[in-house]
Each structure stands twice: as C-alpha cells, then as structure tokens.
C-alpha cells in the first residue's frame, strides 16, 4: 500500500493551492487511503500434473485509489462548483502530481470518477475522490534525448539509454527528426536488440527539410510534407528493452529528439 502525505497536489497543471485545498484525512490528518495494482497469473492445469504450466503474468487491472482533499475553512457552494468543474467534469485523463518528496518524480494519468463530500458538523470542508488511472502504473517524469547537427555531413552517433521501467515490456518512445540537404534517409537502431530479426527503424527516401514525428507506441507517423511515407518506412517501430540500451542514429538530419517515460509500480 502507498500513502500520500503531501500537503498539496497538482491536477492538469493547476496547483491545489489555487482552491485552498490540501491532501488530508479527516480521521487522523495524516494522509489518504492506499493505492495498489494487481497482477494476474496465466497458467494451465492438466490432469495428473500437480504443477500447472506457467505461461506468464500480466498486470492488466488499472490502478485505482481514493484521495481525500479539503480546506482549513468551510468550502462555499459556489467554490465547490468550480472545484467540481476542475476535478470531475473532464473528458479525458489528466496528470495528477502529489507534492511529496518521495513522489516528486511520479505522475498519475487519472480520471476522477466519484466524489463524496466530507462534513464537520453541517459545514463542508472537503471531499473524497476516486481516481481511476489509464494503466496499472504511475509514470516517471518525461525524458528527452536531443541531438543536433550542422547538416553538412551525414550523422552517425551512438549513445545509451537506461530503461528503468517497472514494466518488463518494451518502452515505445516518440521520435522526431528533421532531414538536411545531405542524403535522403534516416535510421535508428537498438544495438541491444541484435538478436531480433529487425532492430532498426528507418525511412528512405525522404525530402530535404522534412520533419517526421514517429509515435512508436501508437504505431503512427506524420510528415510535414503531408505525404503518407509508408512506402519509405521499413515497418519496424523503435523500442527500448529493459536495462541498458545501446543506440545508433544515422542519416542526413539536422535534429533528433526522442521522448519517453517509464512505468512506476505503486503499492502491491
């Protein structure tokens, strides 16, 4: 179980202090209820075999937790309306950050699905919210690897990225690059995945001054030329394996950016 002891929180880039709200517990003043995710074991039991065949495990239940928030002063009904619009009347997942020293690097993508007002006497001092996350995980801060080149020669650079994700699956980043007037191709290779049949994401041919945005997670890409570029693509989306990744970037480019974040397990 994980407990939140931060005084403040930030939701959709708006700090709770704007509404004079704090994280609290009306019983002890120490925090909120816990947060946790569950894993399912995939196995097959066979007649006369005491030990089932194990096929793996999957964490496929989204993270959920309750968060009690409140103010030192009674909350008027008109202020509650503004708070409800900020927290509850949202059409999609928004980022929640807990302002707590041991959670400063964590982000939750949540929708608040329920709210129960908390009263002392006949006065409303806060509410308990139910947070439903978009995955079984919290996330690290977003990291970006940036490379720039003069464009007078073909780029060919090696670097490393340590994938510290708590999810043992691949991490699929967002890649953006701009071509130069030298050459017509771009490629990024994960040298640590040499055992795979393919470990290179490449585009050839491309136009000079063309910017490509490649979302490896959603498996889609967009070119500033408006061209589809599927015929230029080798059909393999780049990924980071758990642990240390040795990477090579090459081609006629002036800039390269790779943006990624890591899953963080919260609770049990």
Secondary structure, 3 states (H helix, E strand, C coil): CCCCCCCEEEECCEEHHHHCCEECCCCCCCCCCCEECCCEEEEECCCCCCCCEEEEEECCCCCEEEEEEECCCCCCHHHHHHHHHHHCCCCCCEEEEEECHHHCCCEEEEEEEEEEEEEECCEEEEEEEEEEECCCCEECCCEEEEEECCCCCCEEEEEEEEECCCCCCCECCEEEEEECCCCCEEEEEEHHHCCCCCCEEEEECCCCCCEEEEECCCCEEEECCCCCCHHHECCCCCCECCEEEEEEEEECEEEEEEEECCEECCCC
